[in-house]
Amino acid sequence: MPSITYVHPNGDEQVIEVVPGTSVMRAAVTNGVDGIVGECGGQAMCATCHVYVRDEFLAALAPMNDDEEEMLEETAAPRDEERSRLGCQLKMGSRLESIVVDLPSMQVEE
């Protein structure tokens, strides 16, 4: 079963096992992971599921589409050109059996 490790800004980790096809955003929202909002429900329209993917998992990710690229320009926390992705666009499955993501310090501007 695929697993997602969420690393909070304070270093605490939460590991969640999910069924294949579940997105990093959906798993977080369903399991109450603080730091993922997912306001748009996974449509790549809000950037409130911004995560920083650990380097060792980048090669396994599907390419970024234009909508995701555009939304990453709107993140509340600074974007990392290499590691920033929207959790709603990262689906767990055969190519991605596990992933570790760092959560940004904020998802919405205060």
C-alpha positions in Angstrom: 0.0 0.0 0.0 1.4 3.4 -0.9 2.5 5.7 1.9 2.9 9.5 2.2 5.1 11.1 4.9 4.2 14.7 5.7 7.0 16.6 7.5 5.7 19.6 9.4 7.7 22.8 9.7 8.6 21.9 13.3 10.1 18.5 12.1 7.2 16.3 13.3 6.3 13.6 10.8 2.9 12.0 9.9 2.8 8.8 7.8 -0.4 7.8 6.1 -1.0 4.7 4.0 -3.4 5.2 1.1 -5.0 3.3 -1.7 -3.4 3.7 -5.2 -4.8 6.7 -7.0 -5.1 8.9 -3.9 -3.5 12.3 -4.1 -1.2 13.8 -1.6 -3.8 16.6 -1.0 -6.8 14.2 -0.6 -4.9 12.0 1.9 -4.0 15.0 4.0 -7.4 16.5 4.0 -9.1 13.2 4.7 -6.7 12.4 7.6 -6.6 15.9 9.2 -3.0 16.8 8.3 -2.5 20.4 9.5 -0.8 22.5 6.8 -2.8 21.3 3.8 -6.0 23.2 3.0 -7.1 22.0 -0.4 -9.7 24.8 -0.9 -10.5 24.0 -4.5 -11.0 20.3 -3.9 -8.1 19.2 -6.1 -8.7 21.2 -9.3 -5.3 22.9 -9.3 -7.0 26.3 -8.8 -6.0 27.5 -5.4 -2.4 26.5 -4.4 -3.5 25.7 -0.9 -2.0 22.2 -1.1 1.5 23.4 -1.9 4.2 20.9 -0.8 8.0 20.6 -1.2 8.8 17.1 -2.5 12.0 15.6 -1.2 14.7 15.4 -3.9 14.9 11.6 -4.0 11.2 11.4 -5.2 11.3 14.0 -7.9 12.2 11.7 -10.7 9.1 9.5 -10.0 6.6 12.4 -10.4 4.4 12.9 -13.4 5.4 16.1 -15.3 3.9 19.4 -14.2 1.0 20.7 -16.4 0.4 24.4 -17.3 -2.3 24.8 -14.7 -0.1 23.6 -11.9 2.8 25.7 -13.1 0.6 28.8 -13.1 -0.9 28.1 -9.6 2.6 27.6 -8.1 3.2 31.3 -8.9 0.5 32.1 -6.3 1.7 30.2 -3.3 1.7 31.9 0.1 5.0 30.3 1.1 8.0 30.8 -1.2 8.2 28.5 -4.2 11.1 26.3 -4.7 11.7 25.9 -8.5 12.8 22.3 -8.2 10.7 20.9 -5.2 7.4 22.8 -5.2 4.4 20.9 -6.4 0.6 21.0 -5.7 -0.4 18.0 -3.6 -3.6 17.6 -5.6 -1.6 16.7 -8.7 0.6 14.1 -7.1 -1.2 10.7 -7.3 0.1 7.7 -5.5 0.4 4.4 -7.4 2.8 2.1 -9.2 5.3 4.8 -10.2 5.0 6.4 -6.8 4.7 3.9 -4.0 6.0 6.3 -1.3 6.8 10.0 -1.0 8.1 12.4 1.6 6.9 16.0 1.4 7.8 19.0 3.5 4.9 21.2 4.4 5.3 25.0 4.0 5.0 27.3 6.9 1.7 28.7 5.5 -0.8 28.0 2.7 -2.8 31.2 2.8 -1.7 34.8 3.2 -2.6 36.2 6.6 
